[in-house]
Amino acid sequence: MAKNDDYDREIEALQLGFVRFQQRAIEAGEKDLVIFEGRDAAGKDGAIKRIVEHLSIRQTRVVALPKPTEREQTQWYFQRYTAHLPAVGELVILNRSWYNRGGVERVMGFSTLSEQEVFLQDAPIFERMLTDGGLQVVKLWLDISREEQGRRLDERRSDPLKALKVSPLDAVAQEKWDAYSAARDEMLARTHSSHAPWTIVKTDDKKQARLNILRFLLKSLAPEIGRTEKEPDPNVVFSYSADAANRLFR
């Protein structure tokens, strides 16, 4: 069987697992929140698309917020995100999240040093409130090499079907690579916790990244359903730690 056939077959089997997970989660009244973060072009959209493809539209929401309005800029920082948190029986996927303050806002100067410091102190507390309130929180950092990011960004600019993915910030993703690395490293170190840990996914190989993300999420959100699936490849998916930080792309 061709490699593409193997990939399609495994994706379909994992998607069936997600359908079963959601059936069980709705019946049990679970509240599930998955946070996708990572560098530009790291593959968040593609992975999310495979996860939600066959799930209930009513019980599944993918949230990708635009830049804050003038009014939102005056609010408590986490306030605009709370409206999108899951109720019972719902799965919410944040395609970027409050961690914008620890990444792009820091690198681009969209918030002050004081605001960034307060965020890094408050994020673990906020997430403790969420988990104490019954939410299951999974945080993924999608990591990509500088060379592969550059190739994908070039592809975006040259492919008219990807025109809607092009962002003004793409132009500085490579230029400010080191600044983004520094922001990532501090953010992961200071917001990794036992109640809301970070998991790293290396995404240079898109298909392997997607398969391993789906495996990991299924085993995390529904262990009894995911137990029959392959274990995620530890070279692709691994828990964040001080030692594991050395495996991030530089």
N, C-alpha and C positions, 0 to 999 in steps of 0.2 A: 504493500500500500504506500502511496506517495506521502511525503512528509506533510503536505497540506491537508491531505485526507485525515491523517492522524490528528493533526491540530484541530480541524473542524469537529472531528468525532469527540475529542476530549472536551473541547469548549461546550459542545452540546450536552455532554454528560454532566458537566459542572453546572450548566444553566438549569438543568433538570433538578439538580441538588438545591439550587437557589429557590426554585419554585416550591419545592417541598419545605425548605426552610421558612419561606414566607407563609405558607399555609399554617405551619405550626406556630409561627410568631404571632399571626393574627389571632389564632385560637387562644394563645396564652396571654395575649395582651402585652407583648414585649414592646419596648421602645429602643430602637437601634439607630445609632449614629455612626457613620463612617466618614472620616476626614481624609481627603486626598490633598496632599501638599507635595511640592517638589519644584525643581527648576522648570523654566519654560521648555516646552517640547519634550517633556519627560514621559508623556504617554498617558496622562490622566484621563483625557476624553475617551480614548480608545478603550481603556480598561473599564471605565464606568459604563460605556455603551454595552459591552458584553455582559456586565452584571445585570443591568436593568431590562435587557431586551425582551424578556418574557415575563417580567413581574407585573403585578397589578398597578395600573396607573393611579388608582385611588389611594393605594397604600404605600406608594413609592414616590419620593420627591428627590430630584437632583437640584441643588441650589448653587448657583454661581452668581454671586451678587456683583453689581457694577460698583464703581467708585462711590463713596458715600456722598449724599447730598449735603448742602450747607447746613441744613437742620440736623442731619445725622452726625455731622462733625462736632456738634455741641452736646451730643448725648454721651452717656456712659458708654465706653468703647464697645462692650459686649452686647449693648442693648439691641442693635439692629439684627443680631444673629438669633436672639432668643425667640423671636416670632417664628423662626423656621425649624425649631427643635421638634422632634417627633412626639406625637401623642401615642396612646396605646395602639398596638398593631401596625405601627408605621416604621418604615425604613427611610431615613434621610441620609443622602450622600452630599457632603459639602465639597464642591469642586473649588478648592481654596476656601479659606475660613478666616477666623480671627488671627490666624498666624501670618496674615499679610503684614501685621504690625512688626513681626519679628523678622520679616524678609524684605519684601519690596519697599515697604515704607521706610525701613532703616537705610537700605542701600540708596534709595532715591531721595531721601530727605523729606518724605511726605508727613513725617511726624517728628516731634522733638526727642532729644535724648532722654529727657525726663519721662515723656509718654512711653517710650520704648522700654525703659527700665521698669516703670509701673506695670506694663503689660507682662513682662517676663516674671514678675513677682506674682501677679494676679492670675495668670492663666492656669497654673496647677490648682489654685484654690477654686476657681470657677469650674474647672473640670471635676473636682472633688464634689462640688455641689450637684453637678449633673449626675454623676454616678451614684451619689447618695440618694438622689431623687428617682433612681430606678432606670436610668439610661445605661445601655451598654455602649461604650465608646471605644472605637477602634481608630487609631491614627497611623496613617501610612505616609512615609516620605519617599517619593520616587526620585532616585538619583541617576544621573546620566553623565556620561563623560563629555568633556568640552568639545572633542572632535565630533561626536555623534550629535550633540546639540547643534553645532554649527551646520552640519549636513542637513538636519531636519528643518532648521530655520531657513536655510537657502531653498529647500524644497517647497516650503510654504509660500515663499515669495514668488516662485516660478510656476506654481500650480494654481490655475484659476479656481479649481474646486476647493482649494484651501484658503481662499481669499478672506473668509470670515474668521479665520484663526489668526490672521496677522494682527499684531498689536504694536502700538508705538514703542512699548517696552522691549520688544524683540531686538530692537537695534542696539540696546545696551546690555543685553544678556551676556554676550561674549566679552564686550569691552569691560564690564564690571564683574567678570567671573570671580576674581579673588575676593571682592567685597561680598558677593553673594555666598561664597564658601565660608567666610568668617561669620556672616550673619547666621547661616545654617548651623554651623558648629555650636555657636553660643545658644541658639534657640533650642536645639535638640538637647543639649546638655542640661539646660535649666528648666525645661518643661517636660522632660521624661519623668514619669512617676509610676508607682505601682498600680494606681487606680486608672491611669490613662497613659500607658507606655507607648513609645514610638517603635514602629517596625519599619525597617529599611528595605526598599526593593530596588535592585539594580535593573535598569530598563534599556540598556543598549540594544538588546535583542527583544524587540517588541512582543513577538509571539510568546516567547518564554516568560517574559514579564507578565503578560496577561494571564497565562495559564497558572502561574505561581501566585498571582494576586487572588485569583478566584479560589484556588486551593486553600490558601491561607485564610481568606475571609470565611469560607464555608466551614472550615475547622474551628475558627474563632467564634463565629456567630451561632453555629449549630453543630457542636462536636459529635452529637449522636448521628447526624446525617453525614457529616464530612469524614467520619472515621473510615469509610470504605475507599476514600480517595487517596491518591498518592500524597506522601508528605511533600510540602514545598521544598524546592531545591535550596539547601542552605547557602549555596553560592549566589543565589538570586535574592532570597528573602531571609532576613535575619533580624533578631531583636537588637535594638540599640543598646549600647553600653559604652563605657569609656574606651575599652579595647576595640569594640566593633567600629568605633568612630574612625579608626585608622584605615578601615576598608572603604570609606567614602571616597568618591572621585575628587581629585585635587586639581 
